[in-house]
Amino acid sequence: MNGAQALMRTLVDAGVTTCFTNPGTSEMHFVAALDSEPNMRAVLALFEGVATGAADGYARMADRPAATLLHLGCGLGNGLANLHNARKAKVPMINIVGDHATHHVQYDTQLQSDIETVARNVSPWVRTSQSAQELGRDAAEAIEAAHGSPGQVATLILPADVSWNEGAEPGAPLSVTPPSAVPATTIERVASALASGQKTALLLGGRALRADALLLATRIAEATGATLLGEVFPTRWERGAGVPQVQRLAYLAEFAATQLEGFDHLLLVDTKAPVSFFAYPGKESCLVPDGCEVHELVAPTDDIQGTLEALADAVDAWEVEPPVARSFRPDKPTGPLTADKVCQAIGAVLPERAIISDESNTSGLSLTAHTAGAPRHDVLTLTGGAIGQGLPVAVGAAVACPDRPVFALEGDGSAMYTIQSLWTMAREQLDITVVIFNNRSYAILNLELQRVGAEAAGPKAKAQLDLGDTHLDFVQIGEGFGVPSVRVDTAAELNEALERAIAEPGPHLVEVVVPSLAL
């Protein structure tokens, strides 16, 4: 058995059975080893940012890691933005990054780079395997690290000769450290804050936005009069009819500060204290109101379900019936299209158990309201703020959950970062409906230009934020990648296109040209 074969067996034995790949010469022995392992599914991406984003989406829905196969430091660099998003999402992932053979490194050839330094930006666990005999153990430790609490990106660097040398053995799966128990003193302190009669909010993030944890948090809030809030960009948010509703904090710091105004206690449940995304002249970065005491109830390393159960005991919340969203749908829209009507149309037809990968940014602001009573579904959002996530995450979610329909809601500018995702959707015949909100602008950046206090924008400045001079034709782009695509101009056409996409298997793209929002 050579190193690549031992690595493949180690991955599969530990439950890592999907790999999103963009290989090169140094990874050819890993590619060849795929045929020796029938339980490993390999999904080719045309760009490394698609592979890394897809592995993120897979982990969010499967609750276990996928692997990526990337070509040297340059390939890792191409995938870095979506690895950043995955790190912020705290999802498990195994990066396998090929390297030159150990004896070849000394020659500093054209593709030689310091891979470990690049990887440490997004990956807390990084190791270069030194021999075929050590590779199985290294891989098992990488999987153990990725699976930890919380999940993380683990990067295993694989020199070509470590792949091709023989004498390797698979590494035995290692045990995963369980989440930590929260001390009783923390439960008591938080219960006292809830019982104080002062204005208190539970800010939920991460695993706290799954349905079971949401039900517990809602019981606690109902029993104590606390307010429930959700973090701005959740990793995975379970919502819809039968699930408690949570008001997300606004992206704009001014709006978020208003939401938080007047609270005396802020209880953090698998999230951190809120801050503004960027610094702005004359404005505070920390959004916690003056005089508000912050309590960390559940850290990312902690047992969230057990902690919320203990807190429910402490505040006598078990007899409280948690309110949940009632089942309802908006009417199908009519007339000329607007961004709000697109969100309304999605709410009107969203299927049972759908998954929404939402990177619609400014155009999708009303999506939450229009889908609140839709059948139960999951929403995956832009956790790290690096755009170009929505399409790849949809790919990974569809691979992880082939029995569930996936919707990818995309802005035109964001879509172009990883547009190659459409090719993978077509090749794998994934059940994804892509909705492109084409407002022919980087609309959010037009807003930020004003908010940062920059001087009045002239023609050169405005040109950097405008996509309208040379129109992006997403119908032609989608068809070129093999995805059936249509542009709609009216609400009636949109309703028909969505219904057709839901009814037919495989990927579909719907382009809607909408006016840019005046935020």
Disulfide bonds with the S-S distance in Angstrom:
none
